[in-house]
Amino acid sequence: MAACLPWYAVAQESTVGAAAPEQDERVVLEADYVYEIRDENKLVAEGNVEALYQGRILRADKLVYDRTTDRVRATGNIVIIDTDGSQQFADEIEVDSKLADGYAIGFSARLADGATVAANSAIRQADGVDALDQVVYTACPVCEKDKTPTWSIRARRAVLDQESQMMSYRDAVIEVAGIPVFYFPFLAHPDPNSERRSGLLIPSAGMSSKLGWYYQQPYYWAISDSSEMTISPMVTQNVNPLLELDFRKKFYSGSVNINTSFTKEQDFDSDGERFGDDTWRSHIYGSGLFAINNNWKWGFGVEQQSDDLYDRRYDINGQDKQRGLYSNQPRRLLSQLFLVGQGDDYYTDVALLKFQGLRASDDDGEIPTATPVFFGQKYWDLGKFGYASVNASSAILSRDVGADSRRVSLGGDWTDLNILPGGFTLKTFAEARGDYYALDKDVSGKANVSRFVGNIGTQLAYPMIRPGESVDITVEPAVMVAWGLSNVNDSAIPNEDSLLYEFDESSLYDANGFGAYDLYEGDGKLSAGLTTRAVWKNGLNLSTTVGRRWRSRPDPKFDAVSNLQGTTSDWIVAASASYGSAFRVDTKARLDEDDLNLNRIDTTVSTRFNRFRGIAQYYKISNRISPVGSQSEGIFLRGEVQVTDQYSVFFGQLRDIEQNLNAKQQYGIAFEDDCSRFELVYERSEIRDRTLGPEENFMIRFSLKTIGDFGSNEFD
């Protein structure tokens, strides 16, 4: 039977003309039997009892409601389902008529994210604080067959504050597979369903030959709804303390992210031996991006260190991250301020750039500062006459040591693509550009240089497609011929943007083989290539491109690295093969123009099959085209084998074959289930950078679902 009981409605009965309450204050009760004990003023429900109040459900074998005290007492197989989907269980409970405040015996709860908490007794107070005695908490699934979770927190007492959404423990022990591992007199973490808030985060601690024993304790500060900061002081055995700050803020139009640290200390080597002056040392990595309107935005990136080994001494990550419109190079910091605009028919950007070198050979006085660099382009669709655009560019570079240079360029290009009878495609193009350089006469020999460059040409291709029952094949031979102005590379023009440029398959059919400004490919040239592709119905995909370039005469400004030296280029080969995620190979190679010897090869193989996933990269550069003048060869391996459903082993190695040196190697074993991941990792690096030498690390890492990551111990 069912009944509607106005338990709280009697006390809150509305008067005539008053507004109706937003929520129904009645409790809906269903049970096999419902009867009243008038002498005791009690209502009793027995057998499959279910009480519903504002979305909260209570189920039990028996329920007794005392009208005098306005309390509900339930016994036998009790389940309470809250409005967020979390479930609570007990042997016996007593609560108020709203099924909220009260106590429970033999209490347990399954939270909305899958976490479980159990206690001998639990008390829910009117102020929203739940107190639990002899409590166990875990985010791991607890099965009837295996009741020991991978990890758990066992404590003498725990408190869940509903208002602050924090769970705190007294005399807490973290157990792994039922074995006590860590003891904390006090431990606290947010309720898994809680919002962001200030508080201590998981610390990191360990041992390093550089720092000795160290401990870093981050504190998360939720400053406002749109800003936050992580404050992470670190104390060490060998050197002075360091303070790291990570600030993040969102605005209506964008956001900023700043990471910085500072300390007052001397230099020190890999053994922690200090030397030099005791001074303030610091770093700052930051970025910001803001929208002005739908088409325009501005931003900044800042990267600066007090000394070039600061990040490696304190193991600070993030040097190689792009923080703006332009990306930096390895061991080079880049600070920038930029403005970008883009619409349907235009694009423009302008930026101020400042570099800091972290390499041993770097002299910051010789590294230029760009104040500024600019590029803008406007497009036109000419209909049956093709497409046209005009562009402008400038670069103002200054140095404390060496030559300054200033360049201004104005240019335009036109392209028209047509399909000829028989399936041929014909692309006709023309480009022209004027450059003006203002130079340092004492260094360059000239105060200024003006030049006019341009190309005109055509590209003819014949794509042939043959569909098949099991494989579709495409073959496309193509040839490009162009003629450009000669003697355009004046020896006085400094080469700032084309030092390591290499002509490859991506620019095979470009009239100007250089994508930058300071070097330009004029004269006559002809490129021919063949692209093939085969696609099988079972998912296998093969593609290759082979090509070469011929020039009417050599240009002494082009070196062997550029692949445009002399009158013929090396043969260019690019190939790829893929079979879904199970297998993929990508290869780029340069074959010598005379004897087809391998001048360069870059190959990447990746696979993900059953319980194995891995990647292998191999490279080789001959001394003929090497920028450093000597041959280099190496291989990088990275893989993981899942031995069982929970255990896996992983490995990684970067080997310099030419130097017969393992630059870096890593081996480890991992355990992972639905609620945790444990890793045991060994690393060794043979890389030397001045006072910092080979390193050997042993790390233990683990993370617990709903709790966080518990740092790592390092031994160098």
C-alpha positions as CSV (number, residue, x, y, z in Angstrom):
1,M,0.0,0.0,0.0
2,A,1.0,3.7,-0.4
3,A,0.4,6.8,1.7
4,C,1.1,10.5,1.4
5,L,2.2,11.7,4.8
6,P,2.4,15.5,5.4
7,W,5.0,15.1,8.1
8,Y,6.5,18.6,7.7
9,A,3.5,20.0,5.8
10,V,1.5,20.2,9.1
11,A,4.1,22.5,10.6
12,Q,4.5,24.6,7.4
13,E,0.9,24.8,6.4
14,S,0.4,27.9,4.2
15,T,-2.1,30.6,4.9
16,V,-4.8,31.8,2.4
17,G,-3.2,33.9,-0.4
18,A,0.4,32.9,0.4
19,A,2.6,31.7,-2.5
20,A,2.9,28.0,-3.0
21,P,6.1,26.3,-1.9
22,E,8.6,25.5,-4.7
23,Q,9.1,21.9,-3.5
24,D,6.6,19.4,-2.2
25,E,7.3,19.0,1.5
26,R,5.4,15.7,1.8
27,V,7.0,12.3,2.1
28,V,5.6,9.5,-0.1
29,L,5.7,6.1,1.7
30,E,5.2,2.7,0.1
31,A,5.3,-0.7,2.0
32,D,3.7,-4.1,2.2
33,Y,2.1,-3.1,5.5
34,V,1.5,0.3,7.0
35,Y,-0.2,0.6,10.4
36,E,-0.5,3.1,13.2
37,I,0.2,2.7,16.9
38,R,-2.0,5.4,18.4
39,D,-1.0,5.0,22.0
40,E,2.6,5.8,21.1
41,N,1.7,8.2,18.3
42,K,3.8,6.2,15.8
43,L,3.4,5.1,12.2
44,V,5.0,1.8,11.2
45,A,5.8,0.4,7.7
46,E,7.0,-3.1,7.2
47,G,8.1,-5.2,4.1
48,N,9.8,-3.6,1.1
49,V,9.6,-0.1,2.6
50,E,10.3,2.8,0.3
51,A,10.1,6.5,1.4
52,L,10.6,9.3,-1.1
53,Y,11.3,12.9,-0.1
54,Q,12.3,15.6,-2.7
55,G,14.2,13.1,-4.8
56,R,15.9,11.3,-1.9
57,I,14.8,7.6,-1.5
58,L,15.1,5.4,1.6
59,R,14.5,1.7,1.4
60,A,14.4,-0.7,4.4
61,D,12.8,-3.8,5.9
62,K,11.0,-1.8,8.6
63,L,10.4,1.9,9.2
64,V,9.0,3.6,12.3
65,Y,7.9,7.3,12.3
66,D,7.5,8.9,15.7
67,R,5.2,11.9,15.2
68,T,6.0,13.2,18.7
69,T,9.8,13.6,18.0
70,D,9.4,13.9,14.2
71,R,12.1,11.2,13.8
72,V,12.3,8.1,11.5
73,R,13.9,4.9,12.6
74,A,14.7,2.2,10.0
75,T,16.2,-1.3,10.3
76,G,17.2,-4.1,8.0
77,N,18.9,-3.8,4.6
78,I,18.8,0.0,4.5
79,V,19.6,1.9,1.3
80,I,19.5,5.7,0.9
81,I,19.8,7.0,-2.6
82,D,20.6,10.7,-2.7
83,T,19.7,13.2,-5.4
84,D,23.2,13.0,-7.0
85,G,23.0,9.2,-7.4
86,S,25.2,8.3,-4.5
87,Q,24.1,5.4,-2.3
88,Q,24.3,4.9,1.4
89,F,23.9,1.6,3.3
90,A,23.4,0.8,7.0
91,D,22.1,-1.9,9.4
92,E,20.2,0.6,11.4
93,I,19.5,4.4,11.1
94,E,17.6,7.1,12.8
95,V,17.0,10.4,10.8
96,D,14.7,13.3,10.8
97,S,11.6,13.4,8.7
98,K,13.6,14.9,5.8
99,L,15.8,11.8,5.7
100,A,18.8,13.9,6.4
101,D,20.2,14.5,9.9
102,G,20.7,11.5,12.2
103,Y,22.9,8.5,12.9
104,A,23.7,5.1,11.3
105,I,25.1,1.8,12.6
106,G,27.1,-0.3,10.2
107,F,27.3,2.5,7.7
108,S,28.7,2.5,4.1
109,A,28.3,4.7,1.1
110,R,28.9,4.5,-2.6
111,L,29.6,8.0,-4.0
112,A,28.6,9.3,-7.4
113,D,32.1,8.8,-8.9
114,G,32.5,5.2,-7.7
115,A,34.4,5.8,-4.4
116,T,33.3,3.8,-1.3
117,V,33.4,4.7,2.3
118,A,32.5,2.4,5.3
119,A,32.3,3.0,9.0
120,N,31.2,1.3,12.2
121,S,28.9,4.3,12.9
122,A,28.1,7.6,11.3
123,I,26.4,10.8,12.5
124,R,25.0,13.4,10.2
125,Q,24.6,16.8,12.0
126,A,22.3,19.7,11.2
127,D,25.2,21.9,10.2
128,G,26.1,19.5,7.3
129,V,29.0,17.7,9.1
130,D,29.2,13.9,8.9
131,A,31.3,12.2,11.6
132,L,32.4,8.6,11.0
133,D,34.2,6.2,13.4
134,Q,36.5,3.4,12.4
135,V,36.3,4.4,8.7
136,V,37.7,2.9,5.5
137,Y,37.7,5.0,2.2
138,T,38.7,3.7,-1.3
139,A,38.0,4.6,-4.9
140,C,38.6,1.0,-6.0
141,P,35.8,-1.4,-6.7
142,V,35.2,-3.8,-3.8
143,C,34.0,-7.2,-5.1
144,E,32.3,-9.9,-3.1
145,K,35.0,-12.4,-4.1
146,D,37.9,-10.1,-3.4
147,K,37.0,-7.6,-0.6
148,T,40.6,-6.2,-0.3
149,P,40.9,-3.1,-2.5
150,T,44.1,-2.1,-4.3
151,W,44.4,0.8,-1.9
152,S,42.4,2.3,0.9
153,I,42.6,4.9,3.7
154,R,41.8,3.4,7.1
155,A,41.3,5.9,10.0
156,R,40.2,6.1,13.5
157,R,37.9,8.9,12.8
158,A,36.8,10.9,9.7
159,V,34.8,14.0,9.1
160,L,33.0,15.0,5.9
161,D,32.1,18.7,5.9
162,Q,29.2,19.2,3.4
163,E,29.7,22.9,3.3
164,S,33.4,22.9,2.6
165,Q,33.2,19.5,0.8
166,M,36.4,18.3,2.5
167,M,37.1,14.9,4.0
168,S,39.5,14.9,6.9
169,Y,41.0,11.9,8.8
170,R,42.6,11.4,12.2
171,D,45.2,8.6,12.7
172,A,45.0,7.7,9.0
173,V,46.9,4.8,7.4
174,I,47.2,4.3,3.6
175,E,47.1,0.6,2.8
176,V,48.1,-1.0,-0.4
177,A,46.7,-4.5,-1.0
178,G,45.7,-4.5,2.7
179,I,49.3,-3.7,3.8
180,P,49.9,-0.5,5.8
181,V,52.3,1.8,3.9
182,F,52.0,5.4,5.1
183,Y,50.8,6.8,8.4
184,F,49.4,10.3,8.8
185,P,48.3,11.8,12.1
186,F,46.1,14.1,10.0
187,L,45.1,13.7,6.3
188,A,42.5,15.6,4.3
189,H,41.3,15.6,0.7
190,P,38.3,17.1,-1.1
191,D,35.1,15.2,-1.5
192,P,35.3,13.6,-4.9
193,N,32.2,15.6,-5.9
194,S,33.5,18.9,-4.6
195,E,34.3,22.1,-6.3
196,R,37.8,23.7,-6.5
197,R,39.2,25.1,-3.2
198,S,42.4,26.2,-1.5
199,G,44.5,23.7,0.3
200,L,47.6,21.6,0.4
201,L,48.4,19.4,-2.6
202,I,50.3,16.1,-2.7
203,P,54.0,16.9,-1.9
204,S,57.0,15.5,-3.8
205,A,60.1,14.3,-2.0
206,G,63.3,12.4,-2.9
207,M,67.0,12.4,-3.2
208,S,69.2,13.9,-5.8
209,S,73.0,14.1,-6.2
210,K,72.6,17.7,-7.1
211,L,70.1,18.8,-4.4
212,G,70.5,16.0,-1.8
213,W,67.3,15.1,0.1
214,Y,64.5,17.5,-0.9
215,Y,60.9,18.1,-0.1
216,Q,58.5,20.3,-2.1
217,Q,55.1,21.1,-0.7
218,P,52.6,22.7,-3.1
219,Y,49.7,24.8,-1.8
220,Y,46.7,25.5,-4.1
221,W,45.1,28.9,-3.6
222,A,41.7,29.4,-5.3
223,I,41.9,33.2,-5.4
224,S,38.6,33.7,-7.2
225,D,36.3,32.0,-9.7
226,S,38.6,33.1,-12.5
227,S,42.1,33.0,-10.9
228,E,44.2,30.5,-9.0
229,M,47.8,30.1,-7.9
230,T,50.0,27.1,-6.8
231,I,52.7,28.1,-4.3
232,S,55.4,25.4,-4.0
233,P,58.3,26.0,-1.6
234,M,61.1,23.5,-1.8
235,V,63.7,22.8,0.9
236,T,66.8,20.7,0.0
237,Q,69.8,19.2,1.8
238,N,72.7,20.7,-0.3
239,V,71.4,24.1,-1.5
240,N,69.2,26.9,-0.3
241,P,65.4,26.7,-0.5
242,L,63.5,27.6,-3.7
243,L,60.0,29.0,-4.1
244,E,58.0,28.1,-7.2
245,L,54.8,29.9,-8.2
246,D,52.3,29.0,-10.9
247,F,49.6,31.6,-11.5
248,R,46.6,31.2,-13.9
249,K,43.8,33.6,-14.6
250,K,40.9,33.7,-17.1
251,F,39.4,36.9,-18.4
252,Y,36.4,37.6,-20.5
253,S,38.5,37.8,-23.6
254,G,41.4,35.4,-22.8
255,S,43.7,34.0,-20.2
256,V,47.2,34.2,-18.8
257,N,49.5,31.5,-17.3
258,I,52.7,32.4,-15.4
259,N,55.2,29.9,-13.9
260,T,58.2,31.3,-12.0
261,S,60.7,30.4,-9.3
262,F,63.5,32.1,-7.5
263,T,66.2,31.4,-4.9
264,K,69.4,32.9,-3.7
265,E,72.3,30.5,-4.2
266,Q,75.7,29.8,-5.9
267,D,76.2,27.7,-9.0
268,F,76.5,24.0,-8.3
269,D,77.5,20.9,-10.2
270,S,76.0,17.4,-10.5
271,D,77.5,16.4,-7.2
272,G,76.0,19.4,-5.4
273,E,79.3,21.2,-5.0
274,R,78.8,24.9,-4.9
275,F,81.0,27.5,-6.5
276,G,80.8,31.1,-7.8
277,D,78.9,34.1,-6.4
278,D,75.9,33.8,-4.1
279,T,73.2,35.8,-5.9
280,W,69.5,35.8,-6.7
281,R,68.6,33.3,-9.4
282,S,65.2,32.8,-11.1
283,H,63.2,31.8,-14.1
284,I,59.8,32.9,-15.6
285,Y,57.8,31.1,-18.3
286,G,54.5,32.7,-19.2
287,S,51.9,33.2,-21.9
288,G,48.7,35.0,-22.6
289,L,46.2,35.2,-25.5
290,F,43.3,37.7,-25.8
291,A,40.6,38.2,-28.4
292,I,40.1,41.8,-29.5
293,N,37.2,40.8,-31.8
294,N,36.2,37.9,-34.0
295,N,39.1,38.6,-36.4
296,W,41.9,40.1,-34.3
297,K,43.8,38.9,-31.2
298,W,46.9,39.7,-29.3
299,G,49.1,37.8,-27.0
300,F,52.5,37.5,-25.3
301,G,55.0,34.8,-24.3
302,V,57.8,35.3,-21.9
303,E,60.8,33.0,-21.2
304,Q,63.7,34.2,-19.2
305,Q,66.3,32.6,-16.8
306,S,68.9,34.2,-14.7
307,D,71.5,31.7,-15.9
308,D,71.5,29.2,-18.7
309,L,71.7,26.0,-16.6
310,Y,69.1,27.1,-14.0
311,D,66.3,24.8,-15.3
312,R,68.6,21.8,-15.5
313,R,70.0,22.3,-12.0
314,Y,66.5,22.4,-10.4
315,D,64.8,20.1,-12.9
316,I,62.3,22.7,-14.1
317,N,60.3,21.6,-17.1
318,G,58.7,23.6,-19.9
319,Q,61.6,25.1,-21.8
320,D,60.5,23.6,-25.1
321,K,56.8,24.6,-24.9
322,Q,55.5,27.1,-27.5
323,R,54.2,30.2,-25.8
324,G,52.9,32.4,-28.6
325,L,52.9,32.9,-32.3
326,Y,56.5,31.7,-32.8
327,S,58.1,28.6,-31.4
328,N,61.6,28.5,-29.9
329,Q,64.5,26.2,-30.7
330,P,66.0,23.6,-28.3
331,R,67.9,25.4,-25.5
332,R,66.9,28.8,-26.8
333,L,64.4,30.9,-24.9
334,L,62.0,33.2,-26.8
335,S,60.0,36.1,-25.4
336,Q,57.4,37.7,-27.7
337,L,54.6,40.2,-28.0
338,F,52.3,39.7,-31.0
339,L,49.2,40.8,-32.8
340,V,47.3,38.6,-35.3
341,G,44.4,39.4,-37.7
342,Q,42.7,36.9,-40.0
343,G,39.6,37.2,-42.2
344,D,38.2,35.5,-45.2
345,D,40.5,37.3,-47.6
346,Y,43.4,38.6,-45.5
347,Y,46.0,37.6,-42.9
348,T,48.5,39.7,-41.0
349,D,50.7,39.4,-37.9
350,V,53.3,41.6,-36.2
351,A,55.6,40.5,-33.3
352,L,58.5,41.7,-31.1
353,L,60.9,38.9,-30.4
354,K,63.8,38.6,-27.9
355,F,66.0,35.5,-27.5
356,Q,68.1,34.1,-24.8
357,G,70.6,31.3,-25.5
358,L,71.1,28.4,-23.1
359,R,73.8,26.5,-25.1
360,A,77.4,26.6,-24.1
361,S,78.4,28.2,-27.4
362,D,75.7,31.0,-27.2
363,D,76.7,34.6,-26.8
364,D,73.5,36.6,-26.2
365,G,75.2,39.7,-27.6
366,E,75.3,38.0,-31.0
367,I,71.7,36.7,-30.9
368,P,69.4,39.2,-32.6
369,T,66.4,41.0,-31.2
370,A,63.5,41.5,-33.6
371,T,61.8,44.9,-33.2
372,P,59.6,43.9,-35.0
373,V,58.8,41.3,-37.6
374,F,55.7,41.9,-39.8
375,F,53.8,40.0,-42.4
376,G,50.5,40.8,-44.1
377,Q,48.7,39.3,-47.1
378,K,45.5,40.2,-49.0
379,Y,43.7,37.7,-51.3
380,W,41.4,38.0,-54.3
381,D,39.3,35.4,-56.1
382,L,39.4,36.3,-59.8
383,G,36.9,33.7,-60.9
384,K,38.0,32.1,-64.1
385,F,41.2,34.1,-64.1
386,G,42.5,32.3,-60.9
387,Y,43.7,33.8,-57.6
388,A,45.9,36.7,-56.8
389,S,47.4,38.2,-53.6
390,V,49.7,41.0,-52.5
391,N,51.9,40.8,-49.4
392,A,54.2,43.0,-47.3
393,S,56.9,41.9,-44.9
394,S,59.5,43.5,-42.7
395,A,62.1,42.4,-40.2
396,I,64.2,44.8,-38.0
397,L,67.0,42.9,-36.3
398,S,69.5,44.4,-33.9
399,R,72.5,43.0,-32.0
400,D,74.8,44.1,-29.2
401,V,77.7,42.4,-31.0
402,G,77.7,42.0,-34.8
403,A,75.7,43.4,-37.6
404,D,72.2,44.9,-37.5
405,S,69.9,44.5,-40.4
406,R,66.6,45.9,-41.5
407,R,64.5,44.5,-44.3
408,V,61.3,45.6,-46.0
409,S,59.6,43.5,-48.7
410,L,56.6,44.1,-51.0
411,G,55.3,41.3,-53.3
412,G,52.5,39.7,-55.1
413,D,51.6,36.4,-56.8
414,W,49.0,34.9,-59.2
415,T,47.9,31.3,-59.7
416,D,45.5,29.7,-62.1
417,L,44.5,26.0,-62.2
418,N,42.8,24.4,-65.2
419,I,41.8,20.9,-66.1
420,L,42.7,20.0,-69.7
421,P,41.2,17.4,-72.0
422,G,42.3,13.9,-71.2
423,G,42.5,14.6,-67.4
424,F,45.7,16.7,-67.3
425,T,45.9,19.5,-64.7
426,L,47.7,22.7,-65.6
427,K,48.7,25.2,-63.0
428,T,50.2,28.5,-64.2
429,F,51.8,30.9,-61.7
430,A,53.8,34.0,-61.4
431,E,55.3,35.8,-58.4
432,A,57.4,39.0,-57.9
433,R,58.8,40.8,-54.9
434,G,61.0,43.8,-54.1
435,D,63.4,43.8,-51.1
436,Y,65.2,46.6,-49.5
437,Y,67.9,46.0,-46.9
438,A,69.5,48.7,-44.6
439,L,72.8,47.2,-43.4
440,D,75.7,47.9,-41.2
441,K,78.3,49.1,-43.7
442,D,81.3,48.3,-41.4
443,V,80.3,44.6,-41.3
444,S,78.5,44.1,-44.7
445,G,80.5,46.4,-46.8
446,K,77.4,48.1,-48.1
447,A,75.0,50.6,-46.4
448,N,72.0,49.2,-48.2
449,V,70.9,46.7,-50.9
450,S,67.9,46.7,-53.1
451,R,66.8,43.8,-55.3
452,F,63.8,42.6,-57.3
453,V,63.1,38.9,-57.5
454,G,60.5,36.9,-59.3
455,N,59.5,33.6,-61.0
456,I,57.0,32.6,-63.7
457,G,56.2,29.1,-64.6
458,T,53.8,26.2,-65.0
459,Q,53.1,22.8,-63.5
460,L,51.6,19.9,-65.5
461,A,50.3,16.8,-63.8
462,Y,48.4,13.7,-65.0
463,P,46.6,11.9,-62.2
464,M,45.6,8.4,-63.1
465,I,43.2,6.4,-60.9
466,R,42.3,2.7,-61.2
467,P,39.6,1.4,-58.8
468,G,39.7,-2.3,-58.1
469,E,37.8,-4.9,-56.1
470,S,40.5,-5.2,-53.4
471,V,42.7,-2.1,-54.0
472,D,42.4,1.4,-55.5
473,I,45.6,2.7,-57.1
474,T,46.5,6.3,-58.0
475,V,49.6,7.3,-60.0
476,E,50.4,10.9,-60.7
477,P,53.5,12.0,-62.6
478,A,54.1,15.8,-62.5
479,V,56.6,18.3,-63.9
480,M,57.2,21.9,-63.0
481,V,59.2,24.4,-65.1
482,A,59.9,28.0,-64.0
483,W,62.2,30.8,-64.9
484,G,63.3,33.5,-62.4
485,L,65.5,36.5,-62.3
486,S,69.3,35.8,-61.9
487,N,72.0,37.0,-59.6
488,V,69.5,38.0,-56.9
489,N,71.5,36.8,-53.8
490,D,73.9,39.6,-53.1
491,S,76.8,38.6,-50.9
492,A,76.1,41.6,-48.7
493,I,72.6,40.4,-47.7
494,P,72.9,38.6,-44.3
495,N,71.3,35.1,-44.2
496,E,69.1,35.3,-41.1
497,D,66.2,33.0,-41.9
498,S,67.5,30.3,-44.2
499,L,70.5,28.9,-42.4
500,L,69.1,25.3,-42.0
501,Y,66.5,25.3,-44.7
502,E,66.4,22.0,-46.8
503,F,64.6,21.5,-50.1
504,D,62.4,18.4,-49.8
505,E,59.2,16.8,-51.2
506,S,57.1,19.6,-49.6
507,S,58.7,22.2,-51.9
508,L,59.4,20.0,-54.9
509,Y,57.0,21.9,-57.2
510,D,57.6,25.4,-55.7
511,A,59.2,27.9,-58.1
512,N,61.3,29.3,-55.2
513,G,62.8,26.4,-53.3
514,F,63.4,28.6,-50.2
515,G,60.4,29.4,-48.1
516,A,62.1,32.3,-46.4
517,Y,63.2,35.8,-47.5
518,D,67.0,36.2,-47.3
519,L,67.8,33.6,-50.0
520,Y,65.8,33.3,-53.2
521,E,66.0,30.7,-56.0
522,G,66.0,32.4,-59.3
523,D,67.3,31.3,-62.8
524,G,65.7,28.4,-64.7
525,K,64.6,25.2,-62.9
526,L,62.7,22.0,-63.6
527,S,61.3,19.6,-61.1
528,A,59.9,16.2,-61.9
529,G,58.3,13.7,-59.6
530,L,56.0,10.7,-59.3
531,T,53.5,10.2,-56.6
532,T,51.7,6.8,-56.1
533,R,49.1,5.6,-53.6
534,A,47.5,2.3,-53.1
535,V,44.5,1.8,-50.7
536,W,43.3,-1.7,-49.9
537,K,39.8,-2.4,-48.8
538,N,41.2,-4.2,-45.7
539,G,42.7,-0.8,-44.5
540,L,46.3,-1.1,-45.7
541,N,47.5,2.2,-47.2
542,L,50.8,2.8,-49.1
543,S,52.0,6.0,-50.6
544,T,55.3,7.2,-52.1
545,T,56.8,10.3,-53.7
546,V,60.0,10.4,-55.7
547,G,61.4,13.5,-57.3
548,R,64.4,15.6,-58.3
549,R,65.2,19.2,-59.4
550,W,67.4,20.5,-62.2
551,R,68.7,24.1,-62.3
552,S,70.0,26.1,-65.2
553,R,73.1,27.2,-63.3
554,P,74.6,26.9,-59.8
555,D,74.2,29.6,-57.1
556,P,77.2,29.8,-54.7
557,K,74.9,31.0,-51.9
558,F,73.3,27.6,-51.7
559,D,75.2,25.0,-49.6
560,A,75.0,21.2,-49.5
561,V,72.5,21.3,-46.6
562,S,69.9,23.2,-48.7
563,N,69.9,20.4,-51.4
564,L,70.0,23.1,-54.1
565,Q,73.8,23.3,-54.5
566,G,75.0,23.0,-58.1
567,T,72.7,22.3,-61.0
568,T,71.0,19.1,-59.7
569,S,69.5,18.2,-56.4
570,D,69.7,14.9,-54.6
571,W,66.9,12.5,-55.2
572,I,64.0,13.1,-52.8
573,V,62.1,10.1,-51.5
574,A,59.1,10.1,-49.1
575,A,57.1,7.0,-48.3
576,S,54.5,5.9,-45.8
577,A,52.6,2.7,-45.0
578,S,49.8,2.3,-42.5
579,Y,47.4,-0.4,-41.3
580,G,45.2,1.5,-38.9
581,S,46.7,1.8,-35.4
582,A,48.4,-1.7,-35.7
583,F,51.2,-0.5,-37.9
584,R,52.6,2.7,-39.5
585,V,55.9,3.6,-41.2
586,D,56.9,7.1,-42.3
587,T,60.2,7.6,-44.1
588,K,62.0,10.6,-45.7
589,A,65.3,10.1,-47.5
590,R,67.9,11.9,-49.7
591,L,69.8,9.8,-52.2
592,D,73.0,11.2,-53.6
593,E,72.6,12.7,-57.1
594,D,75.7,10.8,-58.4
595,D,75.9,7.3,-56.9
596,L,72.5,7.1,-55.1
597,N,74.2,6.7,-51.7
598,L,72.1,7.5,-48.7
599,N,72.8,11.1,-47.6
600,R,70.0,11.3,-45.2
601,I,67.1,9.2,-43.8
602,D,64.5,9.7,-41.1
603,T,62.2,6.8,-40.4
604,T,59.5,6.4,-37.8
605,V,57.8,3.1,-37.1
606,S,54.9,2.8,-34.7
607,T,52.7,-0.1,-33.7
608,R,49.9,-0.9,-31.3
609,F,49.0,-4.5,-31.4
610,N,47.2,-6.6,-28.8
611,R,49.3,-6.1,-25.6
612,F,52.2,-4.2,-27.2
613,R,52.6,-0.7,-28.3
614,G,55.9,1.0,-29.3
615,I,57.6,3.5,-31.5
616,A,61.1,3.4,-33.1
617,Q,62.8,6.3,-34.8
618,Y,66.0,6.0,-36.9
619,Y,68.0,8.9,-38.4
620,K,71.3,9.1,-40.3
621,I,72.9,12.2,-41.8
622,S,76.1,11.9,-43.9
623,N,79.0,14.2,-43.4
624,R,78.4,15.6,-46.9
625,I,75.2,17.4,-45.9
626,S,75.6,17.6,-42.1
627,P,75.4,21.2,-40.7
628,V,78.2,20.4,-38.3
629,G,80.4,18.7,-40.9
630,S,80.4,15.2,-39.4
631,Q,78.2,12.2,-39.8
632,S,75.5,11.6,-37.2
633,E,73.4,8.5,-36.7
634,G,71.0,7.4,-33.9
635,I,68.0,5.5,-32.9
636,F,65.2,6.1,-30.4
637,L,63.0,3.3,-29.0
638,R,60.0,3.5,-26.8
639,G,57.6,0.7,-26.0
640,E,55.3,-0.9,-23.4
641,V,54.2,-4.5,-23.1
642,Q,51.1,-5.3,-21.1
643,V,52.1,-8.6,-19.4
644,T,48.7,-9.1,-17.7
645,D,45.6,-7.1,-17.4
646,Q,47.2,-5.1,-14.6
647,Y,51.0,-5.4,-15.0
648,S,53.1,-3.9,-17.8
649,V,56.7,-3.2,-18.5
650,F,58.0,-0.3,-20.5
651,F,61.3,0.8,-21.9
652,G,62.9,3.6,-23.8
653,Q,66.4,4.2,-25.3
654,L,68.0,7.0,-27.2
655,R,71.3,5.8,-28.7
656,D,73.9,7.8,-30.5
657,I,75.3,5.1,-32.9
658,E,78.0,7.3,-34.3
659,Q,79.4,8.1,-30.8
660,N,78.6,4.6,-29.5
661,L,76.8,6.2,-26.6
662,N,73.4,5.6,-24.9
663,A,72.4,9.2,-24.5
664,K,69.3,8.2,-22.5
665,Q,67.7,5.0,-21.4
666,Q,64.7,4.1,-19.3
667,Y,63.2,0.9,-17.9
668,G,60.2,0.4,-15.7
669,I,57.4,-1.7,-14.5
670,A,53.8,-0.5,-13.9
671,F,50.7,-1.7,-12.1
672,E,47.4,-0.2,-13.1
673,D,43.8,-0.9,-12.3
674,D,40.5,1.1,-12.2
675,C,41.6,3.2,-9.2
676,S,45.4,3.5,-9.1
677,R,48.7,3.3,-11.0
678,F,52.0,2.4,-9.6
679,E,55.4,2.8,-11.5
680,L,58.9,1.8,-10.7
681,V,61.3,3.5,-13.1
682,Y,65.0,3.5,-13.7
683,E,66.6,6.2,-15.9
684,R,70.2,6.9,-16.9
685,S,71.5,9.8,-19.1
686,E,75.0,10.2,-20.4
687,I,74.4,13.8,-21.7
688,R,76.9,16.3,-20.4
689,D,76.4,20.1,-20.3
690,R,79.3,21.9,-18.8
691,T,79.3,21.4,-15.0
692,L,76.3,19.0,-15.2
693,G,77.2,15.5,-16.2
694,P,75.7,12.0,-16.4
695,E,72.6,11.3,-14.3
696,E,71.1,8.2,-12.9
697,N,67.6,8.2,-11.4
698,F,65.5,5.7,-9.6
699,M,61.8,6.8,-9.3
700,I,58.8,5.5,-7.6
701,R,55.5,7.1,-8.6
702,F,51.9,6.3,-7.8
703,S,48.6,8.0,-8.2
704,L,45.3,7.2,-6.5
705,K,41.9,8.0,-8.0
706,T,40.1,10.9,-6.2
707,I,43.2,11.5,-4.0
708,G,46.0,12.6,-6.5
709,D,49.6,11.8,-7.4
710,F,52.1,11.0,-4.7
711,G,55.3,12.5,-6.2
712,S,58.4,10.5,-6.8
713,N,61.7,9.6,-5.1
714,E,64.8,10.3,-7.2
715,F,68.3,9.1,-6.8
716,D,70.9,10.6,-9.1
